[in-house]
Amino acid sequence: MPLLTQSPRGTQDVLPQDSYKWQYVENKMRDICSTFGYGELRTPTFEHTELFARGVGDSTDVVDKEMYTFEDRGLRSITLRPEGTAGAVRALIQAGAFAGTLPVRAYYLTSCFRYEKPQSGRLREFHQLGIELFGVAGPDADFETISVADRILKGFGLKNVELNINSIGCPKCRSKYRASLIDYFNGYYDDLCPTCKERLNKNPMRILDCKEEKCSNIAKGAPLMIDYLCEECSDHFESVQNMLSEAGIPFTVNPRIVRGLDYYTRTVFEFVYNGRKGLGTVCGGGRYDGLVSLLGGPETPAIGFGLGIERLISTIENEGIEIPKPDGPSLFICCAEDRAYPVARKLVEQLRDSGVKAMYDINRRSLKAQMKFANKVGSVYTAVLGGNELDSNTVTLHNMADKSDTALPLDADAIIGFYK
């Protein structure tokens, strides 16, 4: 019978033989977040559409072209989350978190959904680590956020990842910049793509992020936000740079970074992989001081980032860094005759109760097939239960690596003692 259906385009399965990579990466990220005082936040996979339309920005490609939106049976417009920040802010506002002690530090490991052309490191369902830091307006929050990402990436041994930073200012200094952008792009209006023509008076900064080649070439000559920063934004950005330099975190000021979502203000940053098979941006984020109030909460400064897990794993593998595989069973019991199975079953359960990874053959295959399977699953020791072992109440543990043998009583306590 043919396969009924395949996984939807732009999604992937993570099979047991590969899931250890995800577990390793996620556990290391959890540990690092914890050292900085971040607690885990979990939010729904879907939200009311207006959350993203308002929070992410209806002039962005994410909202305009890429969201998975549908009407539920209650005739409500629902959207699968395209990113994690808006949902995190909504959850914390709803819980009254910003009325308590600040700062609030939260991280999440989550799936996101965007309808776009699948490519290397970018799927329609993708996963990311996100961290959000609320309640600190000063540059120390920017430094801490970048430091978390830097520590995570260095923790995996990555050497070809470069930090790029920029400041896109605040609403006060952006008004002058916006006018200069409109003036500049009006001179190339006929050459802009239809989408950028719509963006011109609505949100001209989005043109800087357009992937169309002709728009991208035009944008290379556009004015730079960094030249329009007000004194406060300029001082803030300089302080962030000084802190990074003092901490020995190398960076490049890239005035072309704008990020793809409307809520960003002031500091924005990207960690870009420049090694072989370059996968582009591994991690990106920035400050979003107006988002909490925009979504109905109190005025609360905030900053965060998103780090793509698929792209991170690909980057680790491209660097030739080996993700350690978990050990196989500590003991695999092979049964040489039928009366051995009840004994093996009871013994395995007792070993598992004591934390020993143990298995026996539940397929009841030939002894040769059992030994082959034990080797395939990477068992550290094997033991054969046959007539002699059952009659003498003994068992021999065979080390699969050095081929040594250890004779023990056929008793759970004796075997558990051997492992301890």
PyMOL commands that set and color helices and strands:
alter all, ss='L'
color gray80, all
select helices_A, chain A and resi 16-35+49-57+61-66+85-94+97-99+139-155+171-186+189-191+194-202+204-209+213-219+225-228+231-246+291-294+309-318+340-353+367-376+387-392+412-419
alter helices_A, ss='H'
color red, helices_A
select strands_A, chain A and resi 39-40+46-48+69-71+77-80+104-113+125-134+161-167+252-253+265-273+280-287+302-308+331-335+358-360+381-385+394-399+405-409
alter strands_A, ss='S'
color yellow, strands_A
deselect
rebuild
show_as cartoon
